[in-house]
């Protein structure tokens, strides 16, 4: 399935102000190369309106022993096991993400500047500045706890809110399976022109 996007731009201005502005226009960083951004059906959480739900708290309890660590990229301690974990994870979901590409993003200057490490059982490649956090490309080991994926995400959202960030970006709404991204309070999505809080309309877009 082709990745949904309306426009592509490659930026050379990596100032926090410019990047935040681009994300505000529905663009997100991609793995295609440094500075390559796609305008897509982006989805984000307004962290000023986010509160953990009872279901969020239940999931967090399941991964309570998992410690989240924030690592600045490029990451000099990269090992081949990380690339293999990512490759196996995405292959199991009929998606393609080579170990070489993972290594490139993590070990060389790229658009993404942060790696979240979850007790060596999972990782997420991300971008952050003082205002926004883009949670992207998560992967985890097959023996990770149940609900690991959602637990990783919720831990990151809660940490971003605690640090006083403004928005937490979750990528885009591409396919019916992405409906889980709409469960969080403070959610809004980019419809191609503006940000909307109409979640029922977003669900219809996913199912159409």
Phi and psi restraints in degrees (value plus and minus 20) as a CYANA .aco file:
   2 UNK   PHI     -82.4   -42.4
   2 UNK   PSI     126.8   166.8
   3 UNK   PHI     -96.0   -56.0
   3 UNK   PSI     103.3   143.3
   4 UNK   PHI     -87.6   -47.6
   4 UNK   PSI     101.1   141.1
   5 UNK   PHI    -177.1  -137.1
   5 UNK   PSI     130.8   170.8
   6 UNK   PHI    -119.4   -79.4
   6 UNK   PSI     -56.4   -16.4
   7 UNK   PHI    -160.0  -120.0
   7 UNK   PSI     137.4   177.4
   8 UNK   PHI    -149.9  -109.9
   8 UNK   PSI     115.9   155.9
   9 UNK   PHI    -157.5  -117.5
   9 UNK   PSI     125.8   165.8
  10 UNK   PHI    -133.7   -93.7
  10 UNK   PSI      94.6   134.6
  11 UNK   PHI    -110.2   -70.2
  11 UNK   PSI     132.9   172.9
  12 UNK   PHI    -138.7   -98.7
  12 UNK   PSI     -33.2     6.8
  13 UNK   PHI    -113.1   -73.1
  13 UNK   PSI      83.2   123.2
  14 UNK   PHI    -118.3   -78.3
  14 UNK   PSI       4.6    44.6
  15 UNK   PHI     -87.2   -47.2
  15 UNK   PSI     130.2   170.2
  16 UNK   PHI     -78.1   -38.1
  16 UNK   PSI     -58.2   -18.2
  17 UNK   PHI     -81.7   -41.7
  17 UNK   PSI     -65.8   -25.8
  18 UNK   PHI     -88.4   -48.4
  18 UNK   PSI     -62.7   -22.7
  19 UNK   PHI     -83.9   -43.9
  19 UNK   PSI     -64.5   -24.5
  20 UNK   PHI     -80.8   -40.8
  20 UNK   PSI     -58.4   -18.4
  21 UNK   PHI     -84.5   -44.5
  21 UNK   PSI     -62.2   -22.2
  22 UNK   PHI     -83.9   -43.9
  22 UNK   PSI     -63.9   -23.9
  23 UNK   PHI     -82.1   -42.1
  23 UNK   PSI     -56.2   -16.2
  24 UNK   PHI     -86.3   -46.3
  24 UNK   PSI     -38.9     1.1
  25 UNK   PHI    -116.2   -76.2
  25 UNK   PSI      -7.1    32.9
  26 UNK   PHI      69.6   109.6
  26 UNK   PSI     -13.8    26.2
  27 UNK   PHI    -108.3   -68.3
  27 UNK   PSI     129.8   169.8
  28 UNK   PHI    -156.5  -116.5
  28 UNK   PSI     132.4   172.4
  29 UNK   PHI     -87.2   -47.2
  29 UNK   PSI     130.7   170.7
  30 UNK   PHI    -143.5  -103.5
  30 UNK   PSI     152.9   192.9
  31 UNK   PHI    -106.4   -66.4
  31 UNK   PSI     -19.6    20.4
  32 UNK   PHI     -85.4   -45.4
  32 UNK   PSI     -49.9    -9.9
  33 UNK   PHI     147.1   187.1
  33 UNK   PSI     145.9   185.9
  34 UNK   PHI     -81.7   -41.7
  34 UNK   PSI     104.5   144.5
  35 UNK   PHI      66.0   106.0
  35 UNK   PSI     -25.9    14.1
  36 UNK   PHI     -98.0   -58.0
  36 UNK   PSI     101.8   141.8
  37 UNK   PHI    -145.2  -105.2
  37 UNK   PSI     124.6   164.6
  38 UNK   PHI    -136.1   -96.1
  38 UNK   PSI     115.4   155.4
  39 UNK   PHI    -106.7   -66.7
  39 UNK   PSI     102.6   142.6
  40 UNK   PHI    -163.3  -123.3
  40 UNK   PSI    -195.5  -155.5
  41 UNK   PHI     -99.4   -59.4
  41 UNK   PSI      47.5    87.5
  42 UNK   PHI     -85.2   -45.2
  42 UNK   PSI     129.4   169.4
  43 UNK   PHI    -151.1  -111.1
  43 UNK   PSI     117.0   157.0
  44 UNK   PHI    -165.5  -125.5
  44 UNK   PSI     143.5   183.5
  45 UNK   PHI    -131.7   -91.7
  45 UNK   PSI     106.6   146.6
  46 UNK   PHI     -98.0   -58.0
  46 UNK   PSI      83.6   123.6
  47 UNK   PHI     -85.6   -45.6
  47 UNK   PSI     -38.3     1.7
  48 UNK   PHI     -89.5   -49.5
  48 UNK   PSI     -39.1     0.9
  49 UNK   PHI    -129.1   -89.1
  49 UNK   PSI     -17.5    22.5
  50 UNK   PHI    -106.3   -66.3
  50 UNK   PSI     114.1   154.1
  51 UNK   PHI    -158.8  -118.8
  51 UNK   PSI     122.1   162.1
  52 UNK   PHI     -84.8   -44.8
  52 UNK   PSI     110.3   150.3
  53 UNK   PHI    -105.9   -65.9
  53 UNK   PSI     150.7   190.7
  54 UNK   PHI     -82.3   -42.3
  54 UNK   PSI     -54.7   -14.7
  55 UNK   PHI     -89.4   -49.4
  55 UNK   PSI     -60.2   -20.2
  56 UNK   PHI     -78.5   -38.5
  56 UNK   PSI     -64.3   -24.3
  57 UNK   PHI     -85.5   -45.5
  57 UNK   PSI     -56.4   -16.4
  58 UNK   PHI     -83.3   -43.3
  58 UNK   PSI     -63.6   -23.6
  59 UNK   PHI     -84.4   -44.4
  59 UNK   PSI     -61.8   -21.8
  60 UNK   PHI     -81.6   -41.6
  60 UNK   PSI     -54.3   -14.3
  61 UNK   PHI     -84.1   -44.1
  61 UNK   PSI     -53.6   -13.6
  62 UNK   PHI     -88.9   -48.9
  62 UNK   PSI     -44.7    -4.7
  63 UNK   PHI    -135.9   -95.9
  63 UNK   PSI       7.9    47.9
  64 UNK   PHI     -81.0   -41.0
  64 UNK   PSI     -47.9    -7.9
  65 UNK   PHI    -106.7   -66.7
  65 UNK   PSI     -26.4    13.6
  66 UNK   PHI    -102.9   -62.9
  66 UNK   PSI     104.2   144.2
  67 UNK   PHI    -118.7   -78.7
  67 UNK   PSI     106.2   146.2
  68 UNK   PHI    -113.3   -73.3
  68 UNK   PSI     109.0   149.0
  69 UNK   PHI    -143.3  -103.3
  69 UNK   PSI     116.5   156.5
  70 UNK   PHI    -120.7   -80.7
  70 UNK   PSI     102.4   142.4
  71 UNK   PHI    -137.8   -97.8
  71 UNK   PSI     113.1   153.1
  72 UNK   PHI     -97.8   -57.8
  72 UNK   PSI     112.7   152.7
  73 UNK   PHI    -114.5   -74.5
  73 UNK   PSI     129.0   169.0
  74 UNK   PHI     -86.8   -46.8
  74 UNK   PSI     131.6   171.6
  75 UNK   PHI    -127.3   -87.3
  75 UNK   PSI      85.5   125.5
  76 UNK   PHI     -90.1   -50.1
  76 UNK   PSI     -39.2     0.8
  77 UNK   PHI    -112.1   -72.1
  77 UNK   PSI      -0.6    39.4
  78 UNK   PHI     -77.8   -37.8
  78 UNK   PSI     121.9   161.9
  79 UNK   PHI    -151.9  -111.9
  79 UNK   PSI     138.5   178.5
  80 UNK   PHI     -81.4   -41.4
  80 UNK   PSI     -44.8    -4.8
  81 UNK   PHI     -82.2   -42.2
  81 UNK   PSI     -51.7   -11.7
  82 UNK   PHI     -86.0   -46.0
  82 UNK   PSI     -67.3   -27.3
  83 UNK   PHI     -82.6   -42.6
  83 UNK   PSI     -59.5   -19.5
  84 UNK   PHI     -85.8   -45.8
  84 UNK   PSI     -61.6   -21.6
  85 UNK   PHI     -79.0   -39.0
  85 UNK   PSI     -64.9   -24.9
  86 UNK   PHI     -85.1   -45.1
  86 UNK   PSI     -66.5   -26.5
  87 UNK   PHI     -79.7   -39.7
  87 UNK   PSI     -67.0   -27.0
  88 UNK   PHI     -85.2   -45.2
  88 UNK   PSI     -59.5   -19.5
  89 UNK   PHI     -81.0   -41.0
  89 UNK   PSI     -69.8   -29.8
  90 UNK   PHI     -92.9   -52.9
  90 UNK   PSI     -53.3   -13.3
  91 UNK   PHI     -83.3   -43.3
  91 UNK   PSI     -56.8   -16.8
  92 UNK   PHI     -87.2   -47.2
  92 UNK   PSI     -35.0     5.0
  93 UNK   PHI    -132.6   -92.6
  93 UNK   PSI       1.3    41.3
  94 UNK   PHI      36.0    76.0
  94 UNK   PSI      16.4    56.4
  95 UNK   PHI    -142.4  -102.4
  95 UNK   PSI     136.4   176.4
  96 UNK   PHI    -131.7   -91.7
  96 UNK   PSI     103.3   143.3
  97 UNK   PHI    -174.2  -134.2
  97 UNK   PSI      80.3   120.3
  98 UNK   PHI     -92.0   -52.0
  98 UNK   PSI     134.1   174.1
  99 UNK   PHI     -82.0   -42.0
  99 UNK   PSI     -55.0   -15.0
 100 UNK   PHI     -85.0   -45.0
 100 UNK   PSI     -59.1   -19.1
 101 UNK   PHI     -88.1   -48.1
 101 UNK   PSI     -61.0   -21.0
 102 UNK   PHI     -78.6   -38.6
 102 UNK   PSI     -66.5   -26.5
 103 UNK   PHI     -81.0   -41.0
 103 UNK   PSI     -62.1   -22.1
 104 UNK   PHI     -79.9   -39.9
 104 UNK   PSI     -67.4   -27.4
 105 UNK   PHI     -85.7   -45.7
 105 UNK   PSI     -58.5   -18.5
 106 UNK   PHI    -101.0   -61.0
 106 UNK   PSI     -48.7    -8.7
 107 UNK   PHI    -128.8   -88.8
 107 UNK   PSI     -27.9    12.1
 108 UNK   PHI    -145.8  -105.8
 108 UNK   PSI     138.4   178.4
 109 UNK   PHI     -77.0   -37.0
 109 UNK   PSI     105.8   145.8
 110 UNK   PHI    -163.3  -123.3
 110 UNK   PSI    -199.0  -159.0
 111 UNK   PHI     -85.1   -45.1
 111 UNK   PSI     -58.5   -18.5
 112 UNK   PHI    -100.0   -60.0
 112 UNK   PSI     118.1   158.1
 113 UNK   PHI    -145.1  -105.1
 113 UNK   PSI     -15.2    24.8
 114 UNK   PHI    -160.3  -120.3
 114 UNK   PSI     117.2   157.2
 115 UNK   PHI    -138.9   -98.9
 115 UNK   PSI     103.7   143.7
 116 UNK   PHI    -112.6   -72.6
 116 UNK   PSI     107.9   147.9
 117 UNK   PHI    -134.2   -94.2
 117 UNK   PSI     110.5   150.5
 118 UNK   PHI    -135.8   -95.8
 118 UNK   PSI      65.9   105.9
 119 UNK   PHI      29.1    69.1
 119 UNK   PSI      14.5    54.5
 120 UNK   PHI      43.5    83.5
 120 UNK   PSI     -13.2    26.8
 121 UNK   PHI    -117.6   -77.6
 121 UNK   PSI     -33.7     6.3
 122 UNK   PHI    -184.2  -144.2
 122 UNK   PSI     140.2   180.2
 123 UNK   PHI    -164.2  -124.2
 123 UNK   PSI     140.9   180.9
 124 UNK   PHI    -165.7  -125.7
 124 UNK   PSI     110.7   150.7
 125 UNK   PHI    -109.7   -69.7
 125 UNK   PSI     106.7   146.7
 126 UNK   PHI    -159.1  -119.1
 126 UNK   PSI     148.6   188.6
 127 UNK   PHI    -143.8  -103.8
 127 UNK   PSI     121.4   161.4
 128 UNK   PHI    -166.7  -126.7
 128 UNK   PSI     129.9   169.9
 129 UNK   PHI    -159.0  -119.0
 129 UNK   PSI    -182.4  -142.4
 130 UNK   PHI     -96.5   -56.5
 130 UNK   PSI     -25.0    15.0
 131 UNK   PHI    -140.3  -100.3
 131 UNK   PSI     -56.5   -16.5
 132 UNK   PHI    -147.8  -107.8
 132 UNK   PSI     138.7   178.7
 133 UNK   PHI    -156.1  -116.1
 133 UNK   PSI     104.0   144.0
 134 UNK   PHI    -128.5   -88.5
 134 UNK   PSI      90.2   130.2
 135 UNK   PHI    -108.2   -68.2
 135 UNK   PSI      96.7   136.7
 136 UNK   PHI    -163.8  -123.8
 136 UNK   PSI     133.1   173.1
 137 UNK   PHI      30.5    70.5
 137 UNK   PSI      42.1    82.1
 138 UNK   PHI    -101.3   -61.3
 138 UNK   PSI     130.6   170.6
 139 UNK   PHI    -176.9  -136.9
 139 UNK   PSI     133.2   173.2
 140 UNK   PHI    -172.7  -132.7
 140 UNK   PSI     145.2   185.2
 141 UNK   PHI     -92.0   -52.0
 141 UNK   PSI     131.4   171.4
 142 UNK   PHI     -83.9   -43.9
 142 UNK   PSI     -42.5    -2.5
 143 UNK   PHI    -115.7   -75.7
 143 UNK   PSI      -6.2    33.8
 144 UNK   PHI     -88.4   -48.4
 144 UNK   PSI     138.3   178.3
 145 UNK   PHI     -78.7   -38.7
 145 UNK   PSI     135.9   175.9
 146 UNK   PHI     -80.0   -40.0
 146 UNK   PSI     124.0   164.0
 147 UNK   PHI      47.3    87.3
 147 UNK   PSI       3.0    43.0
 148 UNK   PHI     -78.9   -38.9
 148 UNK   PSI     -65.8   -25.8
 149 UNK   PHI     -78.6   -38.6
 149 UNK   PSI     -69.7   -29.7
 150 UNK   PHI     -89.3   -49.3
 150 UNK   PSI     -56.3   -16.3
 151 UNK   PHI     -83.2   -43.2
 151 UNK   PSI     -61.7   -21.7
 152 UNK   PHI     -78.6   -38.6
 152 UNK   PSI     -65.8   -25.8
 153 UNK   PHI     -83.7   -43.7
 153 UNK   PSI     -66.1   -26.1
 154 UNK   PHI     -85.0   -45.0
 154 UNK   PSI     -59.2   -19.2
 155 UNK   PHI     -78.3   -38.3
 155 UNK   PSI     -62.6   -22.6
 156 UNK   PHI     -87.8   -47.8
 156 UNK   PSI     -60.8   -20.8
 157 UNK   PHI     -82.7   -42.7
 157 UNK   PSI     -67.5   -27.5
 158 UNK   PHI     -81.7   -41.7
 158 UNK   PSI     -59.0   -19.0
 159 UNK   PHI     -87.0   -47.0
 159 UNK   PSI     -60.4   -20.4
 160 UNK   PHI     -84.4   -44.4
 160 UNK   PSI     -59.9   -19.9
 161 UNK   PHI     -85.7   -45.7
 161 UNK   PSI     -62.1   -22.1
 162 UNK   PHI     -81.5   -41.5
 162 UNK   PSI     -52.7   -12.7
 163 UNK   PHI    -102.5   -62.5
 163 UNK   PSI     -23.6    16.4
 164 UNK   PHI      64.7   104.7
 164 UNK   PSI      -1.6    38.4
 165 UNK   PHI     -89.6   -49.6
 165 UNK   PSI     140.0   180.0
 166 UNK   PHI    -109.6   -69.6
 166 UNK   PSI     -67.5   -27.5
 167 UNK   PHI    -150.9  -110.9
 167 UNK   PSI     126.5   166.5
 168 UNK   PHI    -141.0  -101.0
 168 UNK   PSI      93.8   133.8
 169 UNK   PHI    -113.8   -73.8
 169 UNK   PSI     116.5   156.5
 170 UNK   PHI    -134.6   -94.6
 170 UNK   PSI       5.1    45.1
 171 UNK   PHI      66.4   106.4
 171 UNK   PSI    -149.9  -109.9
 172 UNK   PHI    -159.1  -119.1
 172 UNK   PSI     146.7   186.7
 173 UNK   PHI    -115.2   -75.2
 173 UNK   PSI      86.7   126.7
 174 UNK   PHI    -130.7   -90.7
 174 UNK   PSI     -64.5   -24.5
 175 UNK   PHI    -162.0  -122.0
 175 UNK   PSI     145.2   185.2
 176 UNK   PHI     -71.3   -31.3
 176 UNK   PSI     -54.7   -14.7
 177 UNK   PHI     -84.6   -44.6
 177 UNK   PSI     -35.1     4.9
 178 UNK   PHI     -99.8   -59.8
 178 UNK   PSI     -20.2    19.8
 179 UNK   PHI     -80.6   -40.6
 179 UNK   PSI     -44.7    -4.7
 180 UNK   PHI     -80.8   -40.8
 180 UNK   PSI     -43.9    -3.9
 181 UNK   PHI     -88.5   -48.5
 181 UNK   PSI     -35.6     4.4
 182 UNK   PHI    -109.2   -69.2
 182 UNK   PSI     -16.5    23.5
 183 UNK   PHI     -99.5   -59.5
 183 UNK   PSI     -35.7     4.3
 184 UNK   PHI    -106.7   -66.7
 184 UNK   PSI     122.2   162.2
 185 UNK   PHI     -86.9   -46.9
 185 UNK   PSI     127.5   167.5
 186 UNK   PHI      62.8   102.8
 186 UNK   PSI      -8.1    31.9
 187 UNK   PHI     -95.5   -55.5
 187 UNK   PSI     122.4   162.4
 188 UNK   PHI    -170.6  -130.6
 188 UNK   PSI     137.2   177.2
 189 UNK   PHI    -157.9  -117.9
 189 UNK   PSI     133.9   173.9
 190 UNK   PHI    -115.2   -75.2
 190 UNK   PSI     101.9   141.9
 191 UNK   PHI    -114.9   -74.9
 191 UNK   PSI     -11.1    28.9
 192 UNK   PHI      89.2   129.2
 192 UNK   PSI     -40.7    -0.7
 193 UNK   PHI    -149.3  -109.3
 193 UNK   PSI     -58.7   -18.7
 194 UNK   PHI    -171.9  -131.9
 194 UNK   PSI     150.8   190.8
 195 UNK   PHI    -106.3   -66.3
 195 UNK   PSI     118.1   158.1
 196 UNK   PHI    -147.2  -107.2
 196 UNK   PSI     127.3   167.3
 197 UNK   PHI    -127.4   -87.4
 197 UNK   PSI     -10.1    29.9
 198 UNK   PHI     -99.9   -59.9
 198 UNK   PSI      72.0   112.0
 199 UNK   PHI     -93.6   -53.6
 199 UNK   PSI     -49.0    -9.0
 200 UNK   PHI     -85.8   -45.8
 200 UNK   PSI     -58.8   -18.8
 201 UNK   PHI     -85.2   -45.2
 201 UNK   PSI     -58.9   -18.9
 202 UNK   PHI     -82.6   -42.6
 202 UNK   PSI     -61.2   -21.2
 203 UNK   PHI     -82.9   -42.9
 203 UNK   PSI     -59.8   -19.8
 204 UNK   PHI     -84.8   -44.8
 204 UNK   PSI     -58.7   -18.7
 205 UNK   PHI     -81.7   -41.7
 205 UNK   PSI     -59.7   -19.7
 206 UNK   PHI     -88.6   -48.6
 206 UNK   PSI     -52.1   -12.1
 207 UNK   PHI    -113.3   -73.3
 207 UNK   PSI     -27.0    13.0
